[in-house]
């Protein structure tokens, strides 16, 4: 029995390798798309970090606020004069934020009256947010200093104006904050097996059925179960290979980028890679078996491809739902297909550790469901309506 399964496996592997163009397209898309996206996101985030650490404000009417300019100079903030067309430049995205000081600011400030300034910005541009927050914080600091000095001038302790002092304590580690940035890795780890095993799973079932090669293949003195298992092993191997290569690309991208920027956030090295592979390979067994089962009902390659796309869409929504719903981790989630694997991958990325329960339960569920799907494929291959029905 094992020899027959191996023969079917090798036959499907050879058939898949003959279509080099499709195999190369899948492999290149998997290797390049995810890591390149990660690098672009890291580049964007590091740019925001650099803007946040650069103390620089743009003032329009700086001559109307000498006290504000003096405060900014004492805070080592670079003050740049805003051009006359600052509003148009902010709208066009060439300036992030501009503090506009009216002509009567200094007189009102000396008279202890409410002195108004305008902060002109465009919050529809994400890259402008560091400059906006920085300008707001500096204006708030100037406001607090002014209030403190006025209280002291009247012999009043400044503490009366601060009934509650808030000390911010962030319990998240840099690595846990980086897990938000690296959300792409678990997402691609879930989707890579779907992409890697799809072509082979469809071609080994609906493709052979459409070409009419499934009938003579099943005419051989080999049990349908051997054909189903052999084809599944080939699809599983293809899905696992693409997932492993894709994750390897993320390791290279993280190592390349973390050397110069965001080293505390981009932590995805060989230990994380090994744990990801341990979680993803059993998941690949489930996805390839599910794709084969769905494709067996397709009368043509294109029809099966449509059916399988529904599965890919449903699976791709799981990481998005988890990300935006704010769902908390629970023990029962480990037994949910795909969701349990995603939770395990997220724990690895956050540095929370991967327990035996986190790894074995999703793997066991995936392998058990894969076995049921392969058994269903074997039964369908013994059905004449599936084998001979091509219209």
N, C-alpha and C positions, 0 to 999 in steps of 0.2 A: 504493500500500500504506500509506504513512504517513498519507494522508488518511483511509483507512478506520479505521486504528488510532485516530486522533484522534477520529473520530466515535464509536467505541465508548467511548473514554475519557470524552468529554463526556456521553454517555448514562448511563454508570454514575455519574458524578459528580452529575448532576442527580437520578438516582434516590436516591442517598445523601442529598442535601440535602433531599429531600422529607420524609424521616423526621427532622424536626427534633428531636423529643423524644429519640430514641436518640442522635443526634449530640451534642446538648447534654449528655446524661447522660454520655457517654464523655468529652467534653471537660472538663466540670466535675470529674468524678472524677479525671481525669489531672492537672489543674491543682492541685486542692485537696489530694488525699490525700497525695501525696509530700511537697510542701513543708510541709504542716501537720505531718506526722510528723517531718520534720527539725527544725522549730521546737520541737516537744515534747521531742525527744531533747536538743536543745541546751539547752533550759530545764532539763532534768533534770541534765545534766552540769555546767552552770554553777552550779546549786544545790549539787552535790557539791563543786565547786571553792571556792565561798564558805564552805561548812562546814569544809573542810580548812584554809582560811587563818584562820579565826576560832579563836583560842586560848581555849578554854573547856572546863572539866571540871566534872563534878558529883561531889561527895564526900558520902558518908554516914559519919558519925563523924569529921569533920574535926578535932574536938577531941582525938582519940586520936593524931594524927600531926602535931604542930607542925613537925617538921623537913620533912615532905613539903609542908605548906602553905607554909612559908618558901621552899622550893625553887621551887614553882610561882609564888609572888609575884615572886621574882627573875627568873623567866623570862617575866614579863609575861603570865601566864596568869590568866584570870578564873576564880575558884573560886566555884561556886554550891552551896549546901547542897541536898542531895537530899531530897525529901519522904519521909515515913515509908513510904508505899506505893510506893517506887521500883520494886520488882520487878513489880508489877502494871502500872505505867505503861510500863515497858520492854516488857513483853509486849504491851501495847495499842498500842505504837508512839508514845507521847507523849514518851518519853525515848529517847535513842540509846544512851548508855552511862553507867554509874554505878560509881565506885570506892568500894568498901565497906571501911572500915578497922575492924578489930576492936578491942575495948577494951585489949588487952594489946600493941598494936603498939609504942607508944613505949618501954615497958619492955624489950621484947625487942630493939628497935633499939638502945637504949643499951647493952644487955648484949652487943652484937655477936652476937646469935642470929638465926636465920632469922625475920624478921618477915613475916607473910603478909597480903596484901590480896586482895580479890576484885574482879574486873572483870565486872560484870553487863551483858550485852548480848544482843541478838537478831540474829544474823547472817543470818537469813532475809530481812531488810529491807535492800535495797541502799542506801537513802538513809542508813542508820546507819553504813555502813562508814567514812566519814571520821572520825567521832567515835571509833569503836572504835580505828582505827589511831593516831589522835592520842593517846588515853589510853595505849595500849600504848607508844608512843614516849616519852612523858613519864615513865612508870614506869621504863622501861629507862634513861633519862637519869638519873633520880634514883638508880637502883641503881648506875650507873657512877660518879656523883659520890661516893656513899657509899663505894664500894670504893676510889676514888682517895684520898679523905681518910684512910681508915683505913691505907692503905699508907704514905702520907706521914707519918702520926703515928708509925709504927714505923720511920721512916727508910729505907723501901724505895721505890725509884723506881717510879712508876705504870707505866712502860713495860714492866716485867716481866710485867704482866698483859695486854699487847697485843703478842703475838708477830707478828701480821700486821695491818697496817692496810689496809683496803679503801677505795679511792677509786672511787666509781661514776662512770663516764663513759658517758652515754647518747648513742649515735651517731645516734639518730633525730632529725630536725629536727621543730620544732613542726608543720610541715605534714604530715609523714609520720605523726605521731601523730594529727593531725586526720583523716587518711584513714580511720582506724578508725571515727571518729565519723560520717564521711560515707559509710559503706558503702551507705546507702540510695540514693544518687544513681546509682551504676552498676547497682544492682538495678532501680530504676525505669526507667533508660535501656534496659535489656534488655527489660523487660516492657511498656513503653509502646508499642512498635511492634506487639506482639502484640495488645494491647487496641485500638489505633487502627485496625488493618486488618482485625480479625476480622469485624465486622458486614458490611462491604462485601464481603469475600472470600466469606463464606457466602451472602449474598444474591445475589451475581452468579453463583453456581454452583448450589448446592442450592436456594436460594430460587426462582430462575427455573425450575429443574427441577420443583419442587413446584407452582408456580403454572401450569405448562404454557406459559410464555412463552418457554422456551428453544427449543422446536421452530420456531415462526415466526421467531424471531430468526436461527437458523442456516439457515433457508430462503432468506435473502437471499444474493445473489451475492457473498459475502465469504468468504475462506478462514477456516477455523477458527483458524488461527494469528493472524489479525488480531483475532478476538474474544478469544482468550486473552491476547494482549499488551495489548490495550486495557483489558480488565478488570483485568489485573495492574497496569498503570500507575495505574489509579484506586485500587486497594487500596494500592499502594505510596505514592501521594501522601497518602492518608488516614493510613496508619501513620506516615509521616514527619512530617506536620503535628502529630499528637498527641504524638509524641516531642519535637519541637521546642518545642511549647508547654509540655510537662511540664518539660523542662530549663530553660526560661525561668522557670518558677515557682520552681525551685530557686535560680536566680541571684538573684531578688528576695528569697527567704527568707534566703539566706546574707548578702546585703548588708544587709538590715534587721536581722538579729540580730547580725552581726559588728561593727556600729557601737558597740555597748555592751558586749558580752561575747564572750569567746573569739575575739578578732580574729585570733590566730595560727593558730587551728584551722579556722575556717570560711572557707576560701579557695576560693571557687567563683565566679569572676567571668566577664567576657566572653571572655578568652582560653581559659579552660577550657571554657566553653560552646561556643565555635567548634570546638574539638578534639573535644568530645563529639558534636556534630552531624556532623562529618566521619566519625566512626566509626559512629554509629547509623544514618545514612541508608542506607548499603549493607546494614547488617543488616536494616533494614526491608524492603528488596527481597527478602531471603531469607525472612523470616517471612511476608510477604504471599503470596509464591508458594507456600510450603509449605502455608499455610492454604487457598489455592485448590485445590491438588492434593488435599488431604485432603477438602475439602468437595465436590469433584466426585463422590466416591464416595457421598456422602450422598443418600438418596432424599427427605429432607425437611430443612427448616431445622433442626429440633430434633435430628435424627440427626447432621447435620453439626456442629452446635454441640457435641455430645458428643464427636465425634472430635477436633475442634479443641481442646477442653479438655484432652485428653491431651497434646497438643503443648505447651500453655501450662504444664501441670504439670511436664513434663520440663524445659522451659527454665528455669522458676523455681527448680528444684533446683540448677542449675549454680552460681549465685552462692553458695548456701548450702553446697554441697559444697566449693567453693574456700575459703570463709571458715573453715569449721570443720575441714577436713582439714589445713590448714597446708601445702598443696601449694606448692612453690617454682616460680618462673617458669622456663620453658624455651623455647627457640626453636621447638620443634615445636608448642607450644601455639598459636602464631599461626595455624597451618593448620587448627585444629579449629574447626568452626562454633560460633558463640556464645562459646565459651571464649576464642578469640583476641580477639574484640571486648571481652570482659570484662577481659582482661588489659591491653589497650590503655587502656581507660577507667581502670583502677586506676592505671596508670603516670601518666596525666595528673593524677589526683587527688593522688597522692603527690608530684607535682612532679619526677618523674624524667625528664621529657621524652618526647616521642613521636617516634620515629625513623620514617623512611620505611618500613622493614621492618615496624614495629609497626602502621602504619596501612594500608599497601597490601596486605599478605598477607591479613589478615582480610577486607578489602574485596573483594579479588579472589576469595577463596573464596566469599564470600556471593553475589557477582554471578554467578559461574559456576554455583553450585548453584541459584540463582534461575532462570537461563536453562534449566537442565535441567528444573526443575519446571514452568516455563511451557510448554516443549516437550511435556512429558508431558500437561499439561492440554489442549493443542491436539490431541493424538492422541486423548485421551478424548472430546473434543467431536465428533470425527468418528466415534465409535463409536455405533451405533444403540442398543445396550443402555444406554448412559449417557443418551442424549438422550430416549429414549422410555420407559425403565424408571422408573416412579414408584411401584411397589408391590413 
